[in-house]
């Protein structure tokens, strides 16, 4: 691999680490209704504001061995995982799109889906702010080359949100209780806008299969019952992440045979 390509990969990873640091803040604060800008990041144990050296992605965590250098309180690994995850997504987006406008569309949407999965796994909610940010990225990026088109994004939004809304209402009327959260409906609309109708359907099928397999495994292991709820939004977001990187490949191969 040429030195120039290695430098570009390193730059993509560094960009992802920086974005992941902010993403980790969003994941921690947004579900609690806190501002992502103020106050400054601080230790959860002693409340001391973090200095510049303590905000360096990944490196600061490793040098401090996962503990506050003042009070010794353990630092949660959530921020570290967000930084590493975003770095991996940035590299994947670069390998797929190069440094182009499409890179920022793909990377932005990938970060949103990563944040949704993390928050839904931990808090069982899907913040509206994440969905709004994803919709903005999807429609701003729709005119760019590659799937989906602006029309496809609009149709996907309607199909995704409308389809899940109908399923949610039908279940509520038939069973007399909620079977799907409103956040899942909004996430489905975002998925449709980001992936188009075809990509949305593939992601839903993949998420359903994964959720069924995990749920069955938990029941057989005695860690859940047949009526236990799963954070389905996390499965939807994970499947959307996969489709986000698979969809251009499928689009390329389908175009090659036309």
N, C-alpha and C positions, 0 to 999 in steps of 0.2 A: 504494500500500500504506500502511495506517495506521501511525502512529508506534508504537502499541502492538504491532502485529504485528511490526514491525522489531525492537523490543526483545526480543520473545519469540524471534525467530529468532537474534538475537545471543546471548541467554542460552543457547539450545540449542547454538550453536556453541562458546561458552565452556565449557559443560559437557562437550562432546565433546573439546575440547582438553585439559582436565584429565584426563578419563578416558583419553585417548590417551597422555598422559605416563606414566601408570601402566601402560597396555597395552604401551607400548614397553619398559618395564622388564621386564615379564613375558616378552615376546618375546625379549629379550636373555638373561635369567637362567634361566628355566625349563628350556630345553634343555640348559643346562650344569649342572643340578642345584643351582643356587644359590637362596638365599632371596630373595624379592621385597621383603622389608622391611628386611633388614640385609645388609651395611653400607649406609651412605648412598651415593647415586650419586656416582661419582668419575670422573676422567679416566682413560681406558684407557692413556694415554701415561705420565703422571707419577704417577698414583695419588692426586692431590690431591682431597679431597672437594669437591663442587660447593656453592657458596653459594646462598642463596635466589634471588638475581638471575639465577643461571645455570640455574635450574630453571623459569623462566617459559616456558610452551609457545610454540614457534615463534619468538617475539620474541628470546629469548636466543640461539638458533642464528643468526638473521639478524644481530644486533648483533655477535656474535663472528665472523661470516663463516665459520661452520663449523669453527672452531679453538679449542683451549683457550687461554684468555687468559694462562696461566702458561707452558706449555711450547711452545705453538704446534702441538701435534699435531692432526691432522685428526679431527674428530668425525664419526662415521658418520651417514649420513642416515636410518638406520632409525628412530630416535626421531622425527625430524621427519615422516617419512611416516606413522608410526603416529598422531601427533597430528592431522595433516591428514585422514587417513582416518577417524579416529573423529569428528572434527568434522563431516565430510560425512555420516557415518552418523547422527549425532545430529540434524542438520537434517532429513535425510530421514525419520527416525522421528517428528520433531515434525510435519512436514507431513502425515504419514499418520495419526498418532494424537493429535496435540495433546499437551499436558502432562497425561497420564492414566496410570493404572497400566499400560495397554497400551504406552505409550511406553517404560517401563523394561524391559518384557519384550522388545520388539522391539530396542531399543538394546543391551541386554545380550547377546542372542543374536547380533546383528550383530557386536559386538566380539569375541565368541568365534570366530566364523567368520573374521573378519579375522585374528586371531592365529594360528589354525590354518593358514590359507593362507600367511602370512608364514613361519612356522616350517617348514612342509613344503617350501616352495620353497628355503629356505636349508639346512636340516639333514636333510631327507627323513625326518622323524619327526613323529608327532602325539602330543603329551604327554597323558597320562591326566588331568592336572589341568585342562587346557582342556576335555576331554570332560566331566569331572565338573561343572565350572562351568556348562557349557551345558545339561546334563541338569537341574541344579538350577533354572536359569532357565526351562527349557521346562515343567517340571512345576509350578513355582510359578505360572507364568503361564497354564497350561492352563485353570483355572476362569474366567479373564477372558473377556469377550465376544470373538468372532472365532475364526477357525480357528487351530489345531485344538482340539477339545474334549479333555477329560481322557481320554475313551475313545479318541479319535483319536490322542492322543499315545502312549498305551499300545500301541495297535495298530501305530502307526508305528515305535515302538521295536522291537517284535518283528519286524515285516516288514523293516525296514531292517537291523538287526543280524543277524537270522536268514538273510535272503536273501544278504547278503554272505558270511556264514560258510559257507553251503552252496556258493557259487560258489568261495570260496577253497579249501575242502576238495576239491571236485571237480577243480579245476585241479591241486592238489598230487598227488592220486592218479593222475590221467591223465598228467601230465607229469613227475612225480617231483621237482618243485622248486616253490618258492614263487612264485606269480604275483601275490599281493596281500598286503600287510602286515596284521598284526593291528590296527594303528592305523586302517586304512581301514574295517575291520569296526566298530570302536567309533565312528568318525565317522559311519558309515552309520546306526548306532543313534541317535545324537544327531540326525541329520538327520530321521529318522522321527519322533522325539519332538517336534522343533521345527516340522515342516511337516505332519505327518500322512501317512498312506499315499499319498494322491494327490500331495501336494506333494513327497514324497520321490521318487516315481517320476519326476515331471517334472524334478526337479533332477538325478537320476542320468542321465536321457536327455540333458539339456543338457550335463552335465559330460562324458559319453562323446563327444558330438559335438564339443565344444570340444577335448578331449584328442586325439581322432583327427585333427582338422584341424591342430592344433599339431604333433603327432607327424609327420604326413605332410609338413608344411612343413619341419620340421627335417631329415627324411630327404632330401627333394628339394634342400635347401640344402647337403647334405653335412655337416651338423653332428650327425647321429645315424644309427644303423643301425636296421634293422627290429627288432632285439632290445634296443635301448636302453630303459631304464626311465624313465618320467616320474613326477613327483610328483603322482599322481592325486588325492591328498588335497587339494591346492591347487585343482584343478578342481572337486572336490566342494564344497569350502567356498565357492568363488566362485559356483557355481550356487545353492547354498543361500542365499547373501546375496541374489541376485537374486530367488529365489522368496519369500524372507522379506518382500520389499516388494511382490511381485506377487500373492501368495496372497490377501491381504484384498480386493484389487480383483476378482480372479476370484470370490471368495466373494460379494462384493456383487452382481456382475452375474448370477451364477447364481441368487441369491436373488430378484433382481428379476423373473425370468421364471417363477418358481414361483407 
